[in-house]
Amino acid sequence: MRSRDVRATTAGLLFIAATAASLIGTAFLGSLLKGPGFLATVALHQNRLLVAALFQLLAAFTSAAIAVTLYPVLRQYAAGMALGAVAFRLIEGVFYALSAVGTLILVSLSGQLTASASAYASADLVRDLRDSAGCVGVLAFYTGATLYYLIFYRSQLIPRWLSVWGLVGTVLGLAAGLLVLFQAIAPLSGPQVVLNLPIAVQEMVLAVWLIVKGFSPKAKAPRPAAAQLSPA
């Protein structure tokens, strides 16, 4: 059980690191990329954008690392879903990284204001691609998180009320992500923040639980590998 507790603690710390990195990156970014003349604003705040990109990259790596850390434990209960969780959270990390690269490109373009007016048109395109990559990353996150919360619920590695809270949060967050994708609501708008609040709070509660309590000693016994592969 000690090895599982180490993984639980590591996963808890990664949950906190990923959330903190995402929030700090968003705070540094602020509203710098809003409005038609945002590139001139970027030129005046290049250091803020660089710091935001750094924390975006940190969020990308730590988010992917969460599912990788949980995989050795979760695969004992549902190997397919555990692998799917890793795949989707790796996709999440890749698209978060692409979004960070988009931020870095905008910083580069902001230095071309006097060199070429076409920089504005290019910046609009990069900003749209950056926002789209971030949206895809969020959708991948909610899909991967749903998979490991289902395993948590079945295995009882954490209390079921915490697993149910996570599942409700991922459903609400996925709905918010789809609304943003289809432009029904604006990114970081009030409705999106409200719909994402349950999973944000739940993941911090889960992180503390994993660090302090670890995985439950009352969890169901892992299923044999042969049983996991059987149709039943």
Secondary structure, 3 states (H helix, E strand, C coil): CHHHHHHHHHHHHHHHHHHHHHHHHHHHHCCCCCCCCHHHHHHHCHHHHHHHHHHHHHHHHHHHHHHHHHHHHHCCCCHHHHHHHHHHHHHHHHHHHHHHHHHHHHHHHHCCCCCCCHHHHHHHHHHHHHHHHHHHHHHHHHHHHHHHHHHHHHHCCCCHHHHHHHHHHHHHHHHHHHHHHCCCCCCCCHHHHHHHHHHHHHHHHHHHHHHHCCCCCCCCCCCCHHHHHCCC
